[in-house]
Amino acid sequence: MSARDVMALARRITALTGAGVSLESGVVRFRFDAESFLSSARVRGEVWRSWLDDPLWTAEPNAAHRALAGLQRAGRVRSLLTQNVDGLHQRAGSTVLELHGSMARVVCVSCGVTGAMSDVLDRVRAGDVPPDCAVCGGVLRPAAVAFGEPLDDDVVRAARMAVLDCDVMLVVGTSLTVDPAAQLVPLAARAGAAVVICTLEPTPYDSVAAAVVREPAATALPELAAVPVVATGPIRTWGDPSTW
């Protein structure tokens, strides 16, 4: 079965996206070492300065983001899960579940107060380096999951529920090598969803996919999103109580 054939039957899609979706917008994978960031003021200062000119702040959504937003507006994408922290899905008009948090926000590790990343970057430009919490003087960090940190339990639970409540899982631009996000794919397949994987390189879960597409996300997704639905009748998923 081709990816187009699967999309012709897809009425309740859960999408999972990774860094490959934003690559054509000029955004590279975001990672930072939380241990050194939190323990050293010198490191924090260097990292905050490096973030001032990150292409993330000027990037624009590309055709892949817009295609997913269109599928969501049409009611076909029921859940959009992303490992990206760049906010480009939201800027394209999508509602998302951010598995790894967001670089648009900051949080104080001491008192938990949150704020806008843009405001803190303005402080850094003005020479306030490293910027500390204005409330308690604690360390400010991005509200994004650093490499090696666990994901929020509630977020993981919501993601698992989403993949149990779809007829198609559309996986785009992720290597599927980082858990627990990668484990969502075999979970969807076991629940009976058809999995479509769109990546430039092979993934560990290509074998469970109904179709694999080796094209850039910004090329493949608009084409797949344009496939009209031909399926009729009830949609039955593990998220449908009538199947329990």
CORMOUR-V498221 format. One record per run of one state. SS is the DSSP state (a for helix, b for strand, c for the rest). FROM is the first residue (numbers start at 0). LEN is the number of residues. If there is no record, write none. Layout:
# CORMOUR-V498221
ss | from | len
SS | FROM | LEN
SS | FROM | LEN
This chain:
# CORMOUR-V498221
ss | from | len
c | 0 | 2
a | 2 | 6
c | 8 | 4
b | 12 | 5
c | 17 | 1
a | 18 | 7
c | 25 | 8
a | 33 | 6
c | 39 | 1
a | 40 | 11
c | 51 | 3
a | 54 | 3
c | 57 | 5
a | 62 | 11
c | 73 | 3
b | 76 | 6
c | 82 | 5
a | 87 | 4
c | 91 | 5
b | 96 | 2
c | 98 | 2
b | 100 | 8
c | 108 | 5
b | 113 | 3
a | 116 | 9
c | 125 | 6
b | 131 | 1
c | 132 | 6
b | 138 | 6
c | 144 | 8
a | 152 | 11
c | 163 | 4
b | 167 | 5
c | 172 | 10
a | 182 | 8
c | 190 | 3
b | 193 | 5
c | 198 | 7
a | 205 | 3
c | 208 | 2
b | 210 | 3
c | 213 | 3
a | 216 | 9
c | 225 | 15
a | 240 | 3
c | 243 | 1
